[in-house]
Amino acid sequence: MFESCRNAFHFLRQPHRLVAWIGVVASVGLTACSTSLIYKPEVVQGNFVSREQVQALRPGMPRQAVRDVLGTSLVTSVFHADRWDYAFTIRRQGTEPQQRRFSVFFKGDLLDRIEGDPLPTETEFAAKLDSRRPPAKLPELKATEADLAKFPVKHVSTAVEPAAPSTPVSYPPLENAAR
């Protein structure tokens, strides 16, 4: 058992073999870092706000109604109590990162104005996330009479037998009568 460890130690003590071994390990390590075989997780931060949600906002809406439409804001500042900031970023493997900012301003408890980046519709956003390639042309699924004649015909009876009348089912009482 220890013989193989002793041989490995003597193998690595020779300088030219040690350098070769370090070179192999380094090249494999660097190659692994540059390949696309490594899984990179999807990173989603913030709240996605769609164009449909913004179109539902009206000046003069109370704060709670705005929160019901947009959700809780990502940033609420103590110094800017009349401003809610919604930020959204997403990074997915195979697609370009997306980043959007949107701010809602209040006067008192009522919505005053909105500012921010142009927002996509939910359909546009979903289409931009889809990184799959379009499917290849599907074959035409038609069978001729000659193709269908190759298969045996199964005869199915169409007569429906009447169901037998069911007998009443009796169940034991739920409570113990001896109580």
C-alpha positions as CSV (number, residue, x, y, z in Angstrom):
1,M,0.0,0.0,0.0
2,F,2.7,2.5,1.0
3,E,4.9,1.3,-1.9
4,S,2.9,3.3,-4.5
5,C,3.1,6.4,-2.3
6,R,6.9,6.0,-2.0
7,N,7.2,5.6,-5.8
8,A,5.1,8.7,-6.4
9,F,7.4,10.7,-4.1
10,H,10.5,9.6,-5.9
11,F,8.8,10.3,-9.3
12,L,8.1,13.9,-8.3
13,R,11.6,14.5,-6.8
14,Q,13.0,14.5,-10.3
15,P,12.9,18.1,-11.5
16,H,12.0,17.6,-15.1
17,R,9.1,15.4,-14.2
18,L,7.9,17.8,-11.5
19,V,7.9,20.6,-14.0
20,A,6.0,18.5,-16.5
21,W,3.5,17.5,-13.9
22,I,2.9,21.1,-12.8
23,G,2.5,22.1,-16.5
24,V,-0.1,19.4,-17.1
25,V,-2.1,20.4,-14.0
26,A,-2.0,24.1,-14.8
27,S,-3.1,23.6,-18.5
28,V,-6.0,21.4,-17.5
29,G,-7.0,23.9,-14.8
30,L,-6.9,26.8,-17.3
31,T,-8.7,24.9,-20.0
32,A,-11.5,24.0,-17.5
33,C,-12.0,27.7,-16.7
34,S,-12.3,28.8,-20.3
35,T,-14.8,26.2,-21.5
36,S,-18.6,26.7,-21.6
37,L,-19.1,23.4,-19.8
38,I,-19.1,25.2,-16.5
39,Y,-22.6,26.0,-15.2
40,K,-23.1,29.7,-14.5
41,P,-26.2,30.2,-12.5
42,E,-28.9,32.7,-13.5
43,V,-28.7,35.8,-11.4
44,V,-32.0,37.8,-11.0
45,Q,-32.1,40.9,-8.8
46,G,-34.9,43.3,-8.1
47,N,-38.4,43.6,-9.3
48,F,-39.4,43.2,-13.0
49,V,-41.8,46.0,-13.9
50,S,-43.6,45.6,-17.2
51,R,-45.1,48.2,-19.5
52,E,-48.6,46.8,-18.7
53,Q,-48.0,47.5,-15.0
54,V,-46.9,51.1,-15.7
55,Q,-50.0,51.7,-17.9
56,A,-52.2,50.7,-14.9
57,L,-50.7,53.6,-12.8
58,R,-52.7,56.8,-12.7
59,P,-51.6,60.1,-11.1
60,G,-53.4,60.6,-7.8
61,M,-53.3,56.9,-6.8
62,P,-52.6,56.2,-3.2
63,R,-49.3,54.5,-2.2
64,Q,-51.0,51.2,-1.3
65,A,-52.6,51.0,-4.8
66,V,-49.2,51.6,-6.4
67,R,-47.7,48.9,-4.2
68,D,-50.5,46.5,-5.3
69,V,-49.7,47.1,-8.9
70,L,-45.8,47.2,-8.8
71,G,-45.0,45.3,-5.7
72,T,-42.7,46.4,-2.9
73,S,-39.9,48.7,-4.2
74,L,-36.3,47.5,-4.1
75,V,-35.0,50.8,-2.6
76,T,-36.9,53.0,-0.2
77,S,-34.7,55.8,1.2
78,V,-35.2,57.5,4.5
79,F,-33.9,60.7,2.9
80,H,-36.3,60.5,-0.1
81,A,-39.5,59.2,1.5
82,D,-41.6,60.4,-1.5
83,R,-39.6,58.3,-4.0
84,W,-39.6,54.5,-4.6
85,D,-37.0,53.0,-6.9
86,Y,-37.5,49.7,-8.8
87,A,-34.3,48.2,-10.2
88,F,-34.1,45.0,-12.1
89,T,-31.1,43.0,-13.5
90,I,-30.9,39.5,-14.9
91,R,-27.9,37.6,-16.1
92,R,-28.4,34.4,-17.9
93,Q,-26.0,32.1,-19.7
94,G,-26.3,32.5,-23.4
95,T,-28.2,35.9,-23.4
96,E,-27.2,39.5,-22.9
97,P,-27.6,40.9,-19.4
98,Q,-30.7,43.1,-18.9
99,Q,-30.9,46.0,-16.6
100,R,-33.8,48.5,-16.0
101,R,-34.5,51.3,-13.6
102,F,-37.9,52.8,-12.7
103,S,-38.8,55.4,-10.1
104,V,-42.2,56.4,-8.7
105,F,-42.6,59.9,-7.1
106,F,-45.3,60.8,-4.6
107,K,-46.7,64.1,-3.2
108,G,-47.9,63.3,0.2
109,D,-49.6,59.9,-0.1
110,L,-50.6,60.3,-3.8
111,L,-48.7,59.3,-7.0
112,D,-47.3,62.4,-8.7
113,R,-45.1,61.1,-11.5
114,I,-43.1,58.2,-12.9
115,E,-39.6,58.1,-14.5
116,G,-37.4,55.4,-15.8
117,D,-36.1,53.3,-18.6
118,P,-38.3,52.2,-21.5
119,L,-40.0,49.0,-20.2
120,P,-40.8,45.9,-22.3
121,T,-44.2,44.2,-22.3
122,E,-44.3,40.8,-20.5
123,T,-44.3,39.1,-23.9
124,E,-41.3,41.0,-25.1
125,F,-39.4,40.2,-21.9
126,A,-40.2,36.5,-22.1
127,A,-39.2,36.4,-25.8
128,K,-35.8,38.0,-25.0
129,L,-35.2,35.4,-22.2
130,D,-35.8,32.5,-24.5
131,S,-32.3,31.5,-25.8
132,R,-33.4,28.3,-27.4
133,R,-32.9,27.9,-31.2
134,P,-36.0,27.7,-33.3
135,P,-37.0,24.1,-34.0
136,A,-36.0,22.5,-37.3
137,K,-38.5,21.9,-40.0
138,L,-41.0,19.3,-38.8
139,P,-41.8,16.4,-41.2
140,E,-45.2,16.3,-42.8
141,L,-47.4,13.9,-40.9
142,K,-49.7,12.5,-43.5
143,A,-50.5,8.8,-44.3
144,T,-51.9,7.6,-47.6
145,E,-54.4,4.8,-47.8
146,A,-51.7,2.4,-48.9
147,D,-49.7,3.3,-45.7
148,L,-52.8,2.7,-43.5
149,A,-53.6,-0.6,-45.2
150,K,-50.4,-2.1,-43.8
151,F,-51.9,-2.1,-40.3
152,P,-54.5,-4.6,-39.2
153,V,-58.0,-3.2,-38.6
154,K,-59.3,-3.7,-35.0
155,H,-63.0,-4.1,-34.6
156,V,-64.4,-2.3,-31.6
157,S,-67.9,-3.0,-30.5
158,T,-70.0,0.1,-30.2
159,A,-72.7,-1.4,-28.1
160,V,-72.8,0.0,-24.6
161,E,-73.9,-2.4,-21.9
162,P,-76.2,-0.9,-19.2
163,A,-74.5,-0.6,-15.8
164,A,-75.7,-2.9,-13.1
165,P,-77.7,-1.2,-10.4
166,S,-75.6,-0.6,-7.4
167,T,-76.6,-1.9,-4.1
168,P,-76.8,0.5,-1.2
169,V,-73.7,0.6,0.9
170,S,-74.0,0.6,4.7
171,Y,-71.2,2.1,6.8
172,P,-70.6,1.6,10.5
173,P,-71.7,4.5,12.7
174,L,-69.0,7.2,13.3
175,E,-69.6,7.5,17.0
176,N,-69.6,4.7,19.5
177,A,-73.2,4.2,20.7
178,A,-72.1,2.8,24.1
179,R,-71.0,6.2,25.5
